[in-house]
């Protein structure tokens, strides 16, 4: 979610076939031929190269340097936030908002967001979660390319929910950006702080959805 949109929302509160094998008729034995002396076996050297018995293929050698498809997923400081990967969608006061995060790769989570009001796009933003000097930063920038950064300042557990609080690194609204991972595929994003001398707090409820169909995914 972008700061302009945050401000606007803050103010507006898949028949197997059975095949029967037929028994072939008993063949008639051919007339017995007079015995003949067996032909001498040719020496190995007399066998043409093209008729030499084929040698069994040697077993394939495993390439120890080939990448392992079953390798462990990316780990690191952001492993605890890898659950964000996927699509999230919600709405408040006829304003629809959506976030899509790529899987954790290279130690960084990258995403994008968009807000729509009555069928018209209001704003979009690019999102990034990355570790810096052992501290996790949440950065975002919109069409104006102005980046706003938040620093992960607290992670707590409330019953079965996990709450991640990010604090603005600058002197601007919102002061805090909170991601609360709920049960049943819910994600609650909260922005709060002082705006024009008044303490503001807006909660955005999102559900995990199928990225193509938009249908809710229950977890």
C-alpha positions as CSV (number, residue, x, y, z in Angstrom):
1,X,0.0,0.0,0.0
2,X,1.3,3.5,-0.8
3,X,1.5,6.4,1.5
4,X,-0.9,8.5,-0.7
5,X,-3.5,5.7,-0.6
6,X,-2.8,5.2,3.1
7,X,-3.5,8.8,3.8
8,X,-6.7,8.8,1.8
9,X,-8.0,5.8,3.5
10,X,-6.9,7.1,6.9
11,X,-8.9,10.2,6.4
12,X,-12.0,8.4,5.0
13,X,-12.0,5.9,7.7
14,X,-9.0,-36.1,-14.6
15,X,-13.0,-47.4,-18.7
16,X,-9.8,-49.1,-18.7
17,X,-10.2,-51.4,-21.8
18,X,-9.7,-55.2,-21.0
19,X,-7.8,-56.9,-23.8
20,X,-8.2,-60.7,-24.0
21,X,-5.2,-62.5,-25.4
22,X,-6.1,-65.3,-27.8
23,X,-4.2,-68.7,-27.5
24,X,-2.5,-69.3,-30.8
25,X,-3.2,-72.7,-32.6
26,X,-0.6,-75.4,-31.9
27,X,1.9,-75.2,-34.8
28,X,2.4,-78.3,-37.0
29,X,5.9,-79.7,-36.7
30,X,7.9,-79.6,-39.9
31,X,9.2,-82.9,-41.5
32,X,12.3,-84.1,-39.8
33,X,15.5,-83.4,-41.7
34,X,18.4,-85.7,-41.7
35,X,20.9,-84.8,-39.1
36,X,23.8,-82.8,-40.3
37,X,27.1,-82.1,-38.7
38,X,27.0,-78.8,-36.8
39,X,28.8,-76.0,-38.5
40,X,32.0,-74.9,-36.8
41,X,31.6,-71.9,-34.7
42,X,33.3,-68.9,-36.1
43,X,36.1,-67.4,-34.2
44,X,35.4,-64.1,-32.5
45,X,37.8,-62.5,-35.0
46,X,35.6,-63.6,-37.9
47,X,32.5,-61.9,-36.6
48,X,32.0,-58.6,-38.4
49,X,32.1,-55.6,-36.2
50,X,28.5,-54.8,-37.0
51,X,27.4,-58.2,-35.6
52,X,29.3,-58.0,-32.4
53,X,27.1,-58.4,-29.4
54,X,26.1,-55.1,-28.0
55,X,27.5,-54.2,-24.7
56,X,25.1,-53.0,-22.0
57,X,25.1,-49.3,-21.5
58,X,27.2,-48.1,-18.6
59,X,25.1,-46.6,-15.8
60,X,24.7,-42.9,-16.0
61,X,27.0,-41.0,-13.7
62,X,25.5,-38.6,-11.3
63,X,26.6,-35.0,-11.6
64,X,27.4,-33.9,-8.2
65,X,27.6,-30.3,-9.4
66,X,24.0,-30.3,-10.9
67,X,21.5,-28.3,-9.0
68,X,19.2,-30.2,-6.7
69,X,15.5,-29.4,-7.4
70,X,14.6,-30.6,-3.9
71,X,17.1,-28.2,-2.3
72,X,16.0,-26.4,0.8
73,X,14.1,-23.1,0.2
74,X,15.9,-19.9,0.6
75,X,16.6,-19.1,4.2
76,X,18.1,-16.2,6.1
77,X,16.7,-13.3,8.1
78,X,13.5,-13.2,6.0
79,X,12.7,-16.9,6.3
80,X,10.1,-16.1,9.0
81,X,8.3,-13.8,6.5
82,X,8.3,-16.2,3.5
83,X,4.6,-16.9,4.2
84,X,3.8,-13.6,2.5
85,X,4.5,-15.1,-1.0
86,X,1.3,-15.1,-3.0
87,X,-1.7,-12.8,-3.4
88,X,-3.8,-10.9,-0.9
89,X,-6.9,-9.0,-1.5
90,X,-9.4,-6.9,0.5
91,X,-11.7,-3.9,0.4
92,X,-12.7,-1.0,2.7
93,X,-15.3,1.7,1.8
94,X,-15.6,0.6,-1.9
95,X,-11.8,0.8,-2.2
96,X,-10.3,-2.5,-3.3
97,X,-6.6,-3.2,-2.5
98,X,-4.4,-6.0,-3.5
99,X,-0.8,-7.1,-2.8
100,X,1.2,-9.8,-4.6
101,X,4.5,-11.1,-3.3
102,X,7.1,-13.2,-5.2
103,X,8.7,-16.2,-3.3
104,X,11.7,-15.4,-1.2
105,X,14.8,-15.5,-3.5
106,X,18.3,-14.2,-2.9
107,X,17.4,-13.2,0.6
108,X,14.9,-10.6,-0.5
109,X,11.1,-10.5,-0.8
110,X,9.7,-8.4,-3.6
111,X,6.1,-7.5,-4.2
112,X,3.6,-5.1,-5.8
113,X,0.4,-3.5,-4.7
114,X,-2.6,-1.7,-6.3
115,X,-5.6,0.1,-5.0
116,X,-8.8,0.6,-7.0
117,X,-11.8,2.8,-6.2
118,X,-15.1,2.1,-8.0
119,X,-13.3,0.3,-10.8
120,X,-10.7,3.1,-11.3
121,X,-7.1,2.6,-10.3
122,X,-6.1,5.0,-7.6
123,X,-2.5,4.1,-7.0
124,X,0.2,1.4,-7.3
125,X,3.4,0.7,-5.5
126,X,6.5,-1.6,-5.5
127,X,7.3,-3.3,-2.2
128,X,10.6,-4.8,-0.9
129,X,11.6,-6.6,2.3
130,X,15.3,-7.0,2.8
131,X,17.9,-7.4,5.6
132,X,20.3,-4.6,6.2
133,X,23.0,-5.0,8.9
134,X,20.9,-7.7,10.6
135,X,17.8,-5.4,10.6
136,X,14.8,-6.0,8.3
137,X,13.6,-3.1,6.3
138,X,10.3,-2.7,4.5
139,X,10.6,-0.2,1.6
140,X,8.0,0.9,-0.9
141,X,7.8,3.5,-3.6
142,X,4.9,4.6,-5.9
143,X,4.5,6.3,-9.3
144,X,6.4,9.3,-7.9
145,X,9.4,7.0,-7.2
146,X,9.7,8.5,-3.7
147,X,10.8,5.7,-1.4
148,X,9.6,5.3,2.1
149,X,11.3,2.9,4.5
150,X,10.2,1.2,7.7
151,X,12.4,-0.8,10.0
152,X,11.2,-4.0,11.8
153,X,11.1,-2.9,15.4
154,X,9.1,-5.6,17.1
155,X,7.7,-9.2,16.5
156,X,5.3,-10.6,19.0
157,X,2.8,-13.5,19.2
158,X,-0.8,-13.0,20.2
159,X,-2.5,-16.3,20.7
160,X,-2.1,-17.9,17.2
161,X,-1.4,-14.6,15.4
162,X,2.1,-13.1,14.7
163,X,2.4,-9.4,14.7
164,X,5.2,-7.6,12.8
165,X,5.6,-3.9,13.6
166,X,7.7,-1.6,11.3
167,X,8.6,1.9,12.3
168,X,9.0,4.7,9.8
169,X,12.7,5.7,9.4
170,X,11.6,9.3,8.7
171,X,9.4,11.9,10.3
172,X,6.2,11.2,8.3
173,X,2.8,9.6,8.4
174,X,2.3,6.7,9.0
175,X,4.6,6.4,11.9
176,X,4.1,2.6,12.2
177,X,3.1,-0.1,9.6
178,X,1.9,-3.3,11.2
179,X,1.4,-6.7,9.5
180,X,-0.6,-9.1,11.6
181,X,-0.7,-12.7,10.3
182,X,-4.0,-14.2,11.4
183,X,-5.5,-17.7,11.1
184,X,-7.7,-18.9,8.2
185,X,-5.6,-17.0,5.6
186,X,-6.1,-13.6,7.0
187,X,-3.7,-10.7,7.0
188,X,-4.4,-7.4,8.8
189,X,-2.4,-4.4,7.8
190,X,-2.5,-1.4,10.1
191,X,-1.2,2.1,9.6
192,X,-1.1,4.5,12.5
193,X,0.5,7.7,13.6
194,X,-0.2,11.4,13.9
195,X,-1.6,13.2,10.9
196,X,-2.3,17.0,11.1
197,X,-2.0,16.8,14.9
198,X,-4.6,14.0,15.1
199,X,-3.8,10.4,16.0
200,X,-4.9,8.1,13.2
201,X,-5.3,4.4,12.8
202,X,-6.6,2.4,9.8
203,X,-6.9,-1.4,9.5
204,X,-6.9,-3.1,6.2
205,X,-8.2,-6.7,6.3
206,X,-6.9,-8.9,3.5
207,X,-7.5,-12.6,2.6
208,X,-5.1,-14.9,0.7
209,X,-6.5,-15.4,-2.7
210,X,-5.7,-17.4,-5.9
211,X,-3.6,-15.0,-8.0
212,X,-5.5,-15.8,-11.2
213,X,-9.1,-16.4,-10.1
214,X,-9.2,-14.2,-7.1
215,X,-10.9,-16.9,-5.0
216,X,-10.2,-17.1,-1.3
217,X,-7.8,-19.7,-0.2
218,X,-8.5,-21.1,3.2
219,X,-5.5,-22.1,5.3
